[in-house]
């Protein structure tokens, strides 16, 4: 199910489901978001004077997310940043109540992969794997691509990367699935784990050494997560080690799947990242270096 697009005057709720939010980056991003003609509601955890690696307690983060989703004025719940902690609050959310509130847009990336999986499994809802505003990576391109996807989704049906590299040539169609590799591996065995069957798998990560990437890919392979996958698009591997070593690993572990694989597609923990709609039906074409949606991300 696709949520509705945003319109001027709608409300975006900023939440902090994971790590603490840098105040300077938040304040720099707020004028950008308000410049889209929307009201921006900033959650309490976003501004919390948190210590450690969580923006607030699990209960407070779950309450902030739930209150935003249940508010009938809110049309989009946007994670201010990632970090760690999204998984910890999933069991504290009343997903039945959220389902009754009706569909709305969830946007964010990195650790927010845990919420994307939960929204898919518990609400049967597509969501946006997008750049987040309280980040040094939220540059003009990232902000504008997110804005167009939210307000003018017909303009972001074709997503391309000039830097993409063909690892295994071909063309494949399927549902966009995946997100951050670490979170996908950590979700195995939980209710939200899912699979890439009949899908185009999107994978990216940051600050993980090559052997750890190997371990997570191997875990997903051994648990059957990749069974029936139709294609793979790989994003950024920022600060993960030697790019040549990473490329060799990806080919070694994923190449035998025998599906088209496009590397360096430019999403994830890099500047100028596009927004990708998880759950959307799409076509991956390695010759054109494109992901083309069957229909706009939002209705």
Beta strands, then each sheet from edge to edge (+ up, - down):
strand 1: 11-15
strand 2: 39-42
strand 3: 74-79
strand 4: 105-108
strand 5: 127-129
strand 6: 158-160
strand 7: 165-168
strand 8: 171-180
strand 9: 199-206
strand 10: 231-238
strand 11: 260-263
strand 12: 276-278
strand 13: 281-285
strand 14: 290-293
sheet 1: 2+ 1+ 3+ 4+ 5+ 12-
sheet 2: 6+ 14- 13+ 8- 9- 10- 11- 7+
end
